[in-house]
Amino acid sequence: QVQLVESGGGLVQPGGSLRLSCASSVDIKSIYQLGWYRQGPGNVRRPVATIRNTGGTDYAKSAEGRFTITRDNTKNTVNLQMNSLKPEETAVYFCNAEMKYTSGVKNYWGQGTRVTVSS
């Protein structure tokens, strides 16, 4: 069982920056992949950025060059630095942990943190 707690959301003006953080209840070195997803009003949840335990990362095209995902193994956290934010990126941002067990893959989710980009 993995528990994830997000923090860092809030109100930011267009063009501004926010840093989201997600704390894991387990050693993140044991987690195959950590990621950030977002769900805007009336939309499905979509991936924003992911990072594997090897350090490899993937980004949504809209996030490339503006967002950076990092993991801190000493603090068991995964962070998302978001720069040059746009109003259409207003959403609830969720932290995800993908665990690989001998029985298969299981995904865990945090409760989400709301990001509002507005002037």
C-alpha positions in Angstrom: 0.0 0.0 0.0 1.3 3.4 -1.0 -0.1 6.7 0.3 0.6 9.9 -1.6 0.0 13.4 -0.3 0.3 16.4 -2.7 1.0 20.0 -1.8 1.8 23.2 -3.5 -1.3 24.0 -5.5 -2.9 27.4 -5.5 -3.7 30.5 -7.5 -1.1 31.9 -9.9 -1.2 34.5 -12.6 -0.7 33.5 -16.2 3.0 33.3 -16.9 3.7 32.5 -13.3 5.3 29.5 -11.6 4.3 26.9 -9.1 6.1 23.9 -7.5 4.1 20.9 -6.6 5.3 18.2 -4.2 4.1 14.7 -3.5 5.2 12.8 -0.4 5.2 9.0 -0.5 4.6 6.8 2.5 7.1 4.2 1.2 10.7 4.4 -0.1 10.3 5.8 -3.6 13.3 3.7 -4.8 10.9 0.8 -4.6 8.4 2.6 -6.9 8.8 1.8 -10.6 7.4 5.1 -11.8 6.1 8.3 -10.2 4.1 10.9 -12.1 1.9 13.9 -12.2 -1.5 13.9 -14.0 -4.1 16.6 -14.2 -7.8 16.8 -14.7 -9.4 20.0 -15.8 -13.2 20.8 -15.6 -15.1 18.3 -17.7 -12.0 16.6 -18.9 -10.4 13.2 -18.4 -7.3 12.8 -16.3 -4.2 13.1 -18.4 -0.4 12.6 -17.8 1.7 15.7 -17.5 5.1 14.2 -16.5 6.5 10.9 -15.3 9.8 9.7 -13.9 11.0 6.2 -13.5 13.3 4.8 -10.8 16.1 4.8 -13.4 15.7 8.6 -13.7 14.1 8.5 -17.1 11.4 11.1 -17.7 8.5 11.7 -20.1 6.5 14.8 -20.6 3.3 15.8 -22.3 4.1 17.8 -25.4 2.4 20.8 -23.8 4.7 20.6 -20.8 8.0 20.1 -22.5 10.4 23.0 -21.9 8.3 24.5 -19.2 7.8 21.8 -16.6 10.4 19.7 -14.8 9.8 16.6 -12.8 12.3 15.4 -10.2 12.5 12.9 -7.4 14.2 13.2 -4.1 15.1 9.8 -2.8 16.2 11.2 0.6 12.8 12.8 1.2 10.7 10.2 -0.6 9.1 13.0 -2.7 8.4 13.7 -6.3 8.2 17.3 -7.4 6.9 19.2 -10.4 8.2 22.6 -11.2 5.8 24.4 -13.5 6.8 27.6 -15.3 5.1 29.9 -17.7 1.7 28.6 -16.7 -1.3 29.1 -18.9 -5.0 29.6 -18.0 -5.9 26.3 -19.8 -3.7 24.5 -17.3 -6.1 25.2 -14.5 -6.9 21.7 -13.1 -6.6 19.4 -10.2 -3.1 17.8 -10.3 -2.7 14.3 -9.0 0.3 12.4 -8.0 0.6 8.8 -9.2 2.8 5.8 -8.2 3.0 2.8 -10.4 4.2 -0.3 -8.5 5.3 -3.5 -10.1 4.5 -6.7 -8.0 5.0 -10.3 -9.0 1.2 -10.4 -9.3 1.1 -7.4 -11.7 1.1 -3.6 -11.8 -0.9 -1.5 -9.4 -1.4 2.3 -9.5 -1.9 4.5 -6.4 -3.2 8.1 -6.4 -3.1 11.1 -4.1 -6.1 13.2 -3.3 -5.1 15.9 -5.7 -4.1 19.6 -5.4 -5.9 22.3 -7.2 -4.0 24.7 -9.5 -5.8 27.8 -10.8 -4.1 30.0 -13.4 -6.0 33.3 -13.6 -5.4 37.0 -13.5 
